[in-house]
């Protein structure tokens, strides 16, 4: 067993402060940018699942969910490309098809209600439609819980959050596969209606806040180095990514 | 890893996880040429932690949890049931298609498949058992009585904790004995709030920070935790205990360990003529070729289920039901901890509190049920403790309801509510019908797979109700809102089934009676004297605390002391084990406790050696004869000072011939700086761990030298570290002068060298001569003095040399202080002696009277 790869704590902290630290000079990021984010932003990037129209549709919806403000929005963070990666390399056929169907239905609804495909509609109309869909997509938590028993993106993020905020023992792993068939047929149908938009929002938040833009510009990754268990929230002023 | 594999060894260790690593360390340090066999791939410390410190955006799936219904989990349908199976950790879990098993009822068997085993991905929580645990079976008439008690194992807990490095808070509770702790980690504001509320309402309950095998201070060449968070991706600073970080380096440093990865043990070979095991049969997992390795003793550390499988598959005419299984208990009494029953709630009033850093730990609430008094008595047997943590919600809460756009983004910019969750970890009773057997099916290596038949019983289910309700009661008592109780158990389904706790225990249980147990109180098979099972399979009960503990075996100690394998049968061992706070007696430690004359602590005579400078004249004339005298005087450990014009390999051969090993050597600074590689090669050829800068010529003792020396030592230390060695500096009296500085050279060297790179060898005599009590110095700089030189001083004003114990230095205080502060080895030295051999004998005799053997 070679010990030649040991690094000291000081080196480790120095090395990774570049990646995770709260205060970064732009130049010190250049080494990091060579990686996945750069690839996702590269002009020769190619989708695995989404065709160009679908990709544009996803990017447009995502940007409405997390728009650019004084910090980048979902499009600049490459959320549509992340969604494509998840559709291609994470979800299996069933969920992938359900998601693409949902995209198509949203576009069909846009044509019907806005008189144009979603991406061709004005931003104001797009937002109005999404706001309506958003409001329809969240039945009571009880119904949701029954219909999507803990195997959803939402629960996965709850788990992810617990781990990121405090990697101590988790109380329960809410993302385990469940043998529970879920609640009754009514609840299932009620929940089914909003499935696509909930999933779309989950993927948008996940893709955005785990991107370099979301995790380092909009928020900050909780830095390594020391642990301080009780500091004034004011001294941080934002949520850790 | 190491050179070509021979086919005969002194010892074979099967498995390289927590207990295999410990066995390898202890055996090799005691002089045994050891083969460690691992079915999985090689994982090199540092280099192979490929996901360490990766940012989420560097991972295509952003570190997604890979549940069974997702791509990438196809070959991992069992491992994927756990929340730990993610994009960043997948590489450290076994493929279930490669190592399948059958479940009669749901049982989630989480398996590692690499050198280091699950020590790379374990939860790192470590708690001592108490006599509440060791006496439970006997008092309640359940299972078999443990053949050991807390007092037997307590010294070994200390031994292991001192090596591992465990952080935690002392509580003084009888049911959860305190250990030798590094400083505790901090609780966050939410946890402190809940702690105050619970302890105010329930006087007998305590909330403490988890006791974890994670360093909160630099420790034995390993760096303190840097709070990056996900330990389970691997830690190149070695800040949590793993085989790679903690037990493998010292084992490798002996030069006696061979690691054999990609090799699965088919069976252990029994020789009916000698009534002993002769070796093991191994299948190369890449070529499927079969090969046998022989050894004089075999340590089985393949995990509770893995070890049971090997024993059951090692059939012979003597043992038709499996090796060491005349009792028929092998495979039975399988246990795990049951958990995922508890509560969560929202904490109010802490909006201006937050935390920084990623603490890989949570809180712990020690057992408060069935402590032996009327007040804590319950309708179920045994008890449970809780783990948990508090945190503020982050951006994930944005998915729980409607909302989008700038408003959503603004909201998620802020931290959300504080929430606290706790889950019980409950004890499971040993039941004969919870068992594993061999299936008719074999794996791709031709080895029958396991059929696991295990379920929770009525006692566990009754306990779970209380685990849930007590959690609700405590969180409500602490003033939390929206408190919700949880219990993930589902009848006949997945959720909180056995195995998920990943604390399997009990398939080769320990006991006094060979008719009802597989191994004795020293983990030695009742049926086979040279077979030791030192993993969780020997547990006779489960306790409720996270079960890790390793320790050397008395068996190993005997091998070291006598180098006499024929007497293995008389030996008794202290187990090295996963799944166990196993208590085992150790004769020398027991003697230490019983004899107040002995210096307290775990430092033993076996760690005392001789600095060969003492016998330099004799060595220069006759190495072979002098080494015989050195061994005759009782020394089996030496520190070198020169090679006597011999190649290092020749000198090593002579050491070996006399049963002497060398762990340290003195090498002049000028040589080290001129050609470090040459020195390192020599040291490694000799099997040394330490290269020591011994002396500075008077011409070099200038302000300039002492100004540059710390950085030069750091540089050398880094190079030594890179070569798998450690650097130390040995003092005389001149370092206690100031040479133009405001503090002494010694203080400047200690302050300005990196503790992870430079150790010190304190020569107590020279410190004493310079007017400094050596015991005070080691206490003032904990962790810095891994090595000592022992020689005494006369009372005369000139402070002449004297044999150890024959002068005025208080060695009891000196050694006791040093061993509390990281002492590894001590070397007797007398620079000038009229009769060196008589002198070293006199020193050894004194030390033998104050140190355990």
HADDOCK unambig.tbl for C-alpha pairs under 7 A between the chains (distance, minus, plus):
assign (segid A and resid 1 and name CA) (segid B and resid 1 and name CA) 5.61 0.50 0.50
assign (segid A and resid 1 and name CA) (segid B and resid 44 and name CA) 6.29 0.50 0.50
assign (segid A and resid 1 and name CA) (segid B and resid 252 and name CA) 6.77 0.50 0.50
assign (segid A and resid 2 and name CA) (segid B and resid 44 and name CA) 6.86 0.50 0.50
assign (segid A and resid 2 and name CA) (segid B and resid 724 and name CA) 6.55 0.50 0.50
assign (segid A and resid 3 and name CA) (segid B and resid 45 and name CA) 6.79 0.50 0.50
assign (segid A and resid 3 and name CA) (segid B and resid 721 and name CA) 6.91 0.50 0.50
assign (segid A and resid 3 and name CA) (segid B and resid 722 and name CA) 5.95 0.50 0.50
assign (segid A and resid 3 and name CA) (segid B and resid 723 and name CA) 6.84 0.50 0.50
assign (segid A and resid 3 and name CA) (segid B and resid 724 and name CA) 5.09 0.50 0.50
assign (segid A and resid 4 and name CA) (segid B and resid 721 and name CA) 6.86 0.50 0.50
assign (segid A and resid 4 and name CA) (segid B and resid 722 and name CA) 4.04 0.50 0.50
assign (segid A and resid 4 and name CA) (segid B and resid 723 and name CA) 6.07 0.50 0.50
assign (segid A and resid 4 and name CA) (segid B and resid 724 and name CA) 6.57 0.50 0.50
assign (segid A and resid 5 and name CA) (segid B and resid 45 and name CA) 6.86 0.50 0.50
assign (segid A and resid 5 and name CA) (segid B and resid 46 and name CA) 5.23 0.50 0.50
assign (segid A and resid 5 and name CA) (segid B and resid 47 and name CA) 5.91 0.50 0.50
assign (segid A and resid 6 and name CA) (segid B and resid 46 and name CA) 5.89 0.50 0.50
assign (segid A and resid 6 and name CA) (segid B and resid 236 and name CA) 5.74 0.50 0.50
assign (segid A and resid 6 and name CA) (segid B and resid 237 and name CA) 6.22 0.50 0.50
assign (segid A and resid 7 and name CA) (segid B and resid 236 and name CA) 6.34 0.50 0.50
assign (segid A and resid 7 and name CA) (segid B and resid 237 and name CA) 5.75 0.50 0.50
assign (segid A and resid 8 and name CA) (segid B and resid 223 and name CA) 6.55 0.50 0.50
assign (segid A and resid 8 and name CA) (segid B and resid 237 and name CA) 5.80 0.50 0.50
assign (segid A and resid 9 and name CA) (segid B and resid 223 and name CA) 5.55 0.50 0.50
assign (segid A and resid 9 and name CA) (segid B and resid 226 and name CA) 6.79 0.50 0.50
assign (segid A and resid 9 and name CA) (segid B and resid 237 and name CA) 5.82 0.50 0.50
assign (segid A and resid 13 and name CA) (segid B and resid 226 and name CA) 6.95 0.50 0.50
assign (segid A and resid 16 and name CA) (segid B and resid 53 and name CA) 6.76 0.50 0.50
assign (segid A and resid 35 and name CA) (segid B and resid 58 and name CA) 6.46 0.50 0.50
assign (segid A and resid 36 and name CA) (segid B and resid 57 and name CA) 6.47 0.50 0.50
assign (segid A and resid 36 and name CA) (segid B and resid 58 and name CA) 5.12 0.50 0.50
assign (segid A and resid 37 and name CA) (segid B and resid 57 and name CA) 6.61 0.50 0.50
assign (segid A and resid 64 and name CA) (segid B and resid 405 and name CA) 5.54 0.50 0.50
assign (segid A and resid 65 and name CA) (segid B and resid 404 and name CA) 4.75 0.50 0.50
assign (segid A and resid 65 and name CA) (segid B and resid 405 and name CA) 4.70 0.50 0.50
assign (segid A and resid 66 and name CA) (segid B and resid 404 and name CA) 6.95 0.50 0.50
assign (segid A and resid 66 and name CA) (segid B and resid 405 and name CA) 5.35 0.50 0.50
assign (segid A and resid 66 and name CA) (segid B and resid 406 and name CA) 6.73 0.50 0.50
assign (segid A and resid 66 and name CA) (segid B and resid 409 and name CA) 6.03 0.50 0.50
assign (segid A and resid 67 and name CA) (segid B and resid 405 and name CA) 5.94 0.50 0.50
assign (segid A and resid 67 and name CA) (segid B and resid 406 and name CA) 6.30 0.50 0.50
assign (segid A and resid 86 and name CA) (segid B and resid 61 and name CA) 6.51 0.50 0.50
assign (segid A and resid 89 and name CA) (segid B and resid 71 and name CA) 6.29 0.50 0.50
assign (segid A and resid 90 and name CA) (segid B and resid 70 and name CA) 5.64 0.50 0.50
assign (segid A and resid 90 and name CA) (segid B and resid 71 and name CA) 4.86 0.50 0.50
assign (segid A and resid 91 and name CA) (segid B and resid 70 and name CA) 5.51 0.50 0.50
assign (segid A and resid 91 and name CA) (segid B and resid 71 and name CA) 6.13 0.50 0.50
assign (segid A and resid 92 and name CA) (segid B and resid 70 and name CA) 6.07 0.50 0.50
assign (segid A and resid 92 and name CA) (segid B and resid 71 and name CA) 6.15 0.50 0.50
assign (segid A and resid 134 and name CA) (segid B and resid 402 and name CA) 5.63 0.50 0.50
assign (segid A and resid 134 and name CA) (segid B and resid 403 and name CA) 6.91 0.50 0.50
assign (segid A and resid 135 and name CA) (segid B and resid 402 and name CA) 5.72 0.50 0.50
assign (segid A and resid 138 and name CA) (segid B and resid 401 and name CA) 5.88 0.50 0.50
assign (segid A and resid 138 and name CA) (segid B and resid 402 and name CA) 6.27 0.50 0.50
assign (segid A and resid 154 and name CA) (segid B and resid 399 and name CA) 5.89 0.50 0.50
assign (segid A and resid 157 and name CA) (segid B and resid 396 and name CA) 5.53 0.50 0.50
assign (segid A and resid 158 and name CA) (segid B and resid 396 and name CA) 6.00 0.50 0.50
assign (segid A and resid 161 and name CA) (segid B and resid 394 and name CA) 6.51 0.50 0.50
assign (segid A and resid 161 and name CA) (segid B and resid 396 and name CA) 6.53 0.50 0.50
assign (segid A and resid 165 and name CA) (segid B and resid 358 and name CA) 6.92 0.50 0.50
assign (segid A and resid 165 and name CA) (segid B and resid 391 and name CA) 5.92 0.50 0.50
assign (segid A and resid 166 and name CA) (segid B and resid 358 and name CA) 6.08 0.50 0.50
assign (segid A and resid 166 and name CA) (segid B and resid 359 and name CA) 5.98 0.50 0.50
assign (segid A and resid 166 and name CA) (segid B and resid 360 and name CA) 6.83 0.50 0.50
assign (segid A and resid 166 and name CA) (segid B and resid 391 and name CA) 6.34 0.50 0.50
assign (segid A and resid 167 and name CA) (segid B and resid 229 and name CA) 6.05 0.50 0.50
assign (segid A and resid 167 and name CA) (segid B and resid 230 and name CA) 6.74 0.50 0.50
assign (segid A and resid 167 and name CA) (segid B and resid 358 and name CA) 6.78 0.50 0.50
assign (segid A and resid 167 and name CA) (segid B and resid 359 and name CA) 6.23 0.50 0.50
assign (segid A and resid 167 and name CA) (segid B and resid 360 and name CA) 4.89 0.50 0.50
assign (segid A and resid 167 and name CA) (segid B and resid 361 and name CA) 6.36 0.50 0.50
assign (segid A and resid 168 and name CA) (segid B and resid 360 and name CA) 5.23 0.50 0.50
assign (segid A and resid 168 and name CA) (segid B and resid 361 and name CA) 4.14 0.50 0.50
assign (segid A and resid 168 and name CA) (segid B and resid 362 and name CA) 4.44 0.50 0.50
assign (segid A and resid 168 and name CA) (segid B and resid 388 and name CA) 7.00 0.50 0.50
assign (segid A and resid 168 and name CA) (segid B and resid 389 and name CA) 6.35 0.50 0.50
assign (segid A and resid 169 and name CA) (segid B and resid 361 and name CA) 6.87 0.50 0.50
assign (segid A and resid 169 and name CA) (segid B and resid 362 and name CA) 6.14 0.50 0.50
assign (segid A and resid 169 and name CA) (segid B and resid 387 and name CA) 6.47 0.50 0.50
assign (segid A and resid 169 and name CA) (segid B and resid 388 and name CA) 5.83 0.50 0.50
assign (segid A and resid 170 and name CA) (segid B and resid 388 and name CA) 6.56 0.50 0.50
assign (segid A and resid 171 and name CA) (segid B and resid 340 and name CA) 6.54 0.50 0.50
assign (segid A and resid 171 and name CA) (segid B and resid 388 and name CA) 6.11 0.50 0.50
assign (segid A and resid 171 and name CA) (segid B and resid 421 and name CA) 5.54 0.50 0.50
assign (segid A and resid 171 and name CA) (segid B and resid 422 and name CA) 5.44 0.50 0.50
assign (segid A and resid 171 and name CA) (segid B and resid 423 and name CA) 5.18 0.50 0.50
assign (segid A and resid 172 and name CA) (segid B and resid 340 and name CA) 5.40 0.50 0.50
assign (segid A and resid 173 and name CA) (segid B and resid 83 and name CA) 5.85 0.50 0.50
assign (segid A and resid 176 and name CA) (segid B and resid 81 and name CA) 5.83 0.50 0.50
assign (segid A and resid 176 and name CA) (segid B and resid 82 and name CA) 6.81 0.50 0.50
assign (segid A and resid 177 and name CA) (segid B and resid 81 and name CA) 6.79 0.50 0.50
assign (segid A and resid 178 and name CA) (segid B and resid 494 and name CA) 6.84 0.50 0.50
assign (segid A and resid 179 and name CA) (segid B and resid 493 and name CA) 6.42 0.50 0.50
assign (segid A and resid 179 and name CA) (segid B and resid 494 and name CA) 6.71 0.50 0.50
assign (segid A and resid 201 and name CA) (segid B and resid 399 and name CA) 6.72 0.50 0.50
assign (segid A and resid 202 and name CA) (segid B and resid 399 and name CA) 5.73 0.50 0.50
assign (segid A and resid 210 and name CA) (segid B and resid 56 and name CA) 5.52 0.50 0.50
assign (segid A and resid 210 and name CA) (segid B and resid 57 and name CA) 5.80 0.50 0.50
assign (segid A and resid 210 and name CA) (segid B and resid 62 and name CA) 6.53 0.50 0.50
assign (segid A and resid 211 and name CA) (segid B and resid 56 and name CA) 6.90 0.50 0.50
assign (segid A and resid 211 and name CA) (segid B and resid 57 and name CA) 4.85 0.50 0.50
assign (segid A and resid 212 and name CA) (segid B and resid 57 and name CA) 5.89 0.50 0.50
assign (segid A and resid 219 and name CA) (segid B and resid 413 and name CA) 6.64 0.50 0.50
assign (segid A and resid 222 and name CA) (segid B and resid 356 and name CA) 6.24 0.50 0.50
assign (segid A and resid 222 and name CA) (segid B and resid 357 and name CA) 5.75 0.50 0.50
assign (segid A and resid 222 and name CA) (segid B and resid 358 and name CA) 6.87 0.50 0.50
assign (segid A and resid 223 and name CA) (segid B and resid 356 and name CA) 6.96 0.50 0.50
assign (segid A and resid 223 and name CA) (segid B and resid 357 and name CA) 5.48 0.50 0.50
assign (segid A and resid 224 and name CA) (segid B and resid 226 and name CA) 5.93 0.50 0.50
assign (segid A and resid 224 and name CA) (segid B and resid 227 and name CA) 5.07 0.50 0.50
assign (segid A and resid 224 and name CA) (segid B and resid 228 and name CA) 4.63 0.50 0.50
assign (segid A and resid 224 and name CA) (segid B and resid 357 and name CA) 5.17 0.50 0.50
assign (segid A and resid 224 and name CA) (segid B and resid 358 and name CA) 6.48 0.50 0.50
assign (segid A and resid 225 and name CA) (segid B and resid 226 and name CA) 4.63 0.50 0.50
assign (segid A and resid 225 and name CA) (segid B and resid 227 and name CA) 5.77 0.50 0.50
assign (segid A and resid 225 and name CA) (segid B and resid 357 and name CA) 6.73 0.50 0.50
assign (segid A and resid 226 and name CA) (segid B and resid 226 and name CA) 6.05 0.50 0.50
assign (segid A and resid 226 and name CA) (segid B and resid 227 and name CA) 6.06 0.50 0.50
assign (segid A and resid 226 and name CA) (segid B and resid 357 and name CA) 5.71 0.50 0.50
assign (segid A and resid 227 and name CA) (segid B and resid 227 and name CA) 6.36 0.50 0.50
assign (segid A and resid 227 and name CA) (segid B and resid 356 and name CA) 5.58 0.50 0.50
assign (segid A and resid 227 and name CA) (segid B and resid 357 and name CA) 4.38 0.50 0.50
assign (segid A and resid 227 and name CA) (segid B and resid 358 and name CA) 6.59 0.50 0.50
assign (segid A and resid 227 and name CA) (segid B and resid 359 and name CA) 6.41 0.50 0.50
assign (segid A and resid 228 and name CA) (segid B and resid 355 and name CA) 5.47 0.50 0.50
assign (segid A and resid 228 and name CA) (segid B and resid 356 and name CA) 5.10 0.50 0.50
assign (segid A and resid 228 and name CA) (segid B and resid 357 and name CA) 6.46 0.50 0.50
assign (segid A and resid 229 and name CA) (segid B and resid 186 and name CA) 5.69 0.50 0.50
assign (segid A and resid 229 and name CA) (segid B and resid 187 and name CA) 5.56 0.50 0.50
assign (segid A and resid 229 and name CA) (segid B and resid 188 and name CA) 3.88 0.50 0.50
assign (segid A and resid 229 and name CA) (segid B and resid 189 and name CA) 6.36 0.50 0.50
assign (segid A and resid 229 and name CA) (segid B and resid 355 and name CA) 4.75 0.50 0.50
assign (segid A and resid 229 and name CA) (segid B and resid 356 and name CA) 6.63 0.50 0.50
assign (segid A and resid 230 and name CA) (segid B and resid 188 and name CA) 5.26 0.50 0.50
assign (segid A and resid 230 and name CA) (segid B and resid 189 and name CA) 5.11 0.50 0.50
assign (segid A and resid 230 and name CA) (segid B and resid 353 and name CA) 6.08 0.50 0.50
assign (segid A and resid 230 and name CA) (segid B and resid 354 and name CA) 5.66 0.50 0.50
assign (segid A and resid 230 and name CA) (segid B and resid 355 and name CA) 5.21 0.50 0.50
assign (segid A and resid 231 and name CA) (segid B and resid 353 and name CA) 5.71 0.50 0.50
assign (segid A and resid 231 and name CA) (segid B and resid 354 and name CA) 5.26 0.50 0.50
assign (segid A and resid 231 and name CA) (segid B and resid 355 and name CA) 5.60 0.50 0.50
assign (segid A and resid 232 and name CA) (segid B and resid 352 and name CA) 5.41 0.50 0.50
assign (segid A and resid 232 and name CA) (segid B and resid 353 and name CA) 4.81 0.50 0.50
assign (segid A and resid 232 and name CA) (segid B and resid 354 and name CA) 5.92 0.50 0.50
assign (segid A and resid 233 and name CA) (segid B and resid 352 and name CA) 4.59 0.50 0.50
assign (segid A and resid 233 and name CA) (segid B and resid 353 and name CA) 4.79 0.50 0.50
assign (segid A and resid 233 and name CA) (segid B and resid 354 and name CA) 4.91 0.50 0.50
assign (segid A and resid 234 and name CA) (segid B and resid 352 and name CA) 6.60 0.50 0.50
assign (segid A and resid 238 and name CA) (segid B and resid 413 and name CA) 5.53 0.50 0.50
assign (segid A and resid 238 and name CA) (segid B and resid 414 and name CA) 4.65 0.50 0.50
assign (segid A and resid 238 and name CA) (segid B and resid 415 and name CA) 5.98 0.50 0.50
assign (segid A and resid 239 and name CA) (segid B and resid 394 and name CA) 6.09 0.50 0.50
assign (segid A and resid 239 and name CA) (segid B and resid 413 and name CA) 5.74 0.50 0.50
assign (segid A and resid 239 and name CA) (segid B and resid 414 and name CA) 4.86 0.50 0.50
assign (segid A and resid 239 and name CA) (segid B and resid 415 and name CA) 4.11 0.50 0.50
assign (segid A and resid 240 and name CA) (segid B and resid 394 and name CA) 6.97 0.50 0.50
